[in-house]
């Protein structure tokens, strides 16, 4: 290495950005994206062990890169890390599914009831999220994209309350529910039915039938809970009050 090259390397190391590694970071992101796709498309089922050596060989990357990517999935709740057992695709917990659906009803139900007085921009956000979801369905989008658009619609209902804290709570719940709901949609291939159901809810809101919309949402979320538990074989223990 020339003197100037060595000097530049030393200066880079001493700079505030000396620890940044764009190539490695980009590779980690690509590995995480591929693992997400495999989970949402059903190539990696709940409980599947995610072995670093096998994944590194299959994807043509290093084990540290796979390890970092797995850490991303663990942080997102798509994978679980257990001592002495490694990382595996997360398996939804039935009690958590029930609790999340109860919490969703509180948050989304409040948003639905606020439709008449909500700012028009917030109502437009609901309409836009519905269009994005139905458009993705018609375009034959991946399960991952459909899942994102589906959950974004439900978050937009909470947005009608115009509360950043409630919105943050809803987004946190959706992260927990993402894996379970994705697997149900994939198993039942019901994106079209879901899109029709969401459209019906918005039509009730547009007609000013807030009571009807509230009742519709309650049944929709109760059905979502049952669908998740049944499709994933998690119907164990008493069903909590909805």
N, C-alpha and C positions, 0 to 999 in steps of 0.2 A: 504494500500500500504506500502511496506517495505521502510526503510530509503534509501536503495540503489536504489530502483525503483523511489522514489520521486526525488532523486538526479539526476538520469539519465534523468527524464522528465524535470527537471529544466535546465539541461545542454543542452538538445535538444532545449528547447525554446530559450535559449540564443545563440545558434549556428546560422551561416548564413543561415541554411536550416530549421530553426524552423517553418517557415511559409508554408513549402511545405506539401501538402496533396495528396499523390499518389492515395489513394483509391477514394477520391472525384473527383480528376481530371480525373481519368480513367472512372468513372461513367458519368461525364459530356460529355466526348468524346464519350462514347457509346450512350448516349441519342442523341447527335448531329448527330452521324452517322445514327441512326435509323430514325431521322426526315428527314435527307437528302434523305435517301432511299425512304421514303414515298413520298417525294416531287417529286423525279425523276421518281418513278414508277407510279405516278398519283393518289396515295391514298389521297394525300392532294393537292387539286387544288389551283390555284391562288385565293387569297382573303380569303381562309379558315382561320378563327380565330384560333390561337394557344393558347388555354386556359391552364394556368398553373395547375389549380386544376384537370382538366380532364386528362391532359397529365401525371401528377404525379400519378394519380390513375391507369391509363392504363399501365404505364411503371413500376409501383412499386417503384418509387423513390420519393425523397422529392421535394417540390416546389422550394427551393433554387437551387437544381440541375437542374431542368427544366429551371429555370430562367437564369442560366448561359449558358445552352445549347442554349436557344433561343438567347442569346446575341451573341453567335458564329455565328448563322445563319443570324442574322441581319448584323453583320460585313461582312459576305460573300455576302450579297445582296440577299439571298434566302428568307429572311423575312423582314418585315417592322414594325417598332414600331411607333405608333401614340399616342400622349397625350390623355388620357382618353378613348382610344379605345383598348389599348393593342397591342399585336403582331399578325400579320397575314402573310400568305404566300404572297410573293411579286407578284404584277401584273405588267408585262412589260408595259412600257410607249411607245406608238407608235413613238413619236418624238425621243426618245432615241434610239429605235431600228434602225430608219432610219439613225441617226447620227453615231451610232456605225458601221453600214455597210459601210457608206462613209469613215469613218476613217480606217476601215479594208482594203478597196480597196487601199488606199494610202500606208499603211504599207506592206500588202501582195504583192501588185503589184510591189513595189520597190524590194522586195525580189526575186520575180519571174524574174524580168529583170536582176538581178545580178547573176542568176544561172551560166552562162558561166564562170564567173570570180571568183565565190565563192570558198572558200577552200573546198577541197574534204570532209573533216570531216563534214562540214556544209551541204553539199549535202547528205552525208550518214545519217545525222540526219533526213532529210526529208524522205529518203527511209525507215529508221527504224520506224519512226512514222507512216508511211503508213502501213507497215507490222503489227505493233501492233494494228492499228485500224481495218484492215481487218481480222486479226486473232481473235480479240475480237468479231467481227460481226459473224464470222463463228462458234465461240464457244458458241454463244447465251448468251453473257455477259449481265449484267443488263444495264438498260438505263443510270444509273449513270456512269458506266464504259465506255460505248460507248460514252457518252457525253464528258468525260474527254479525251478519245483517239482522238475523232473527233477534239476537240479544240486544242489539243496538235499538231496535224498535221498542222493546220493553223498557230500556233505560230512558228513551225519549218520553215515555208516559210519566215516569218519575220526574222528568225535567219540567213538567207542567207546574210543579210546585214552586219552581224558581228558587230552589234551595241548593247551594253548592254542597252542603253537608249530606243532604238526602241523596243527591246525585252520586256522591262519592260512595255512600253506603250501597247504593244499587249497583254500581260498577264492581264493587268488591264482591257482592253476592253473585253477580254474573260470572266472574272469574271462577268461583267455586263450582258453579253449575255447568260451566262450559263443556267439560269433558262428558258428563252424564248426558246432557241434552244432545250433544253431537252424536253420541253413540245411538241414542234412541232414534234420532232423525235418520241415521244411516241404516239402522236395522229395519225400521218401518217404511223407509223411503217416502216419508209423508210431507215433504216440503210443500207440495201443492196444496194439501189440506191445511197446513199451517198458514200459508199465505192467504187462503180464502178466509180462514178464521180471523186473522188480523184485519183483513179488509172489512169484514162484517163489524168488528169492534169499532173501527174508525167511522163507519157509516152511521152507527148508532150515535156516536159523539157528534157528528156533523148534523144529525137531525135534532140534536138537543135532548135525546133520550138518555140522560145521565144515569137514571136508575136502571134502565135496561142495560146500559154499558157496564155498570158496576156489577150487576148480576152475571152478565156475560163473562166478564173478566174473572170473577170468582170461580165460575164453572170451568173456564179455560185453564186456570192455574191448578185447580183440583184434578183435571184430566191430565195435565202435564205431570203432576206428581205421580198419579197412578201409572201413566205410560212409562215413566222412568223406572219406577220400582218393578213393574211387570216385565218390561223388555229386558232389563238387566238381571232379572232373577233376584231382586232385592226385597221381595215382599216378605219381610221377616219382622216379627214383633208387632205391637199394636200400632195402628195408624193414628197419628196425633190429630187433634182437632184442627180443622182448617179455618 
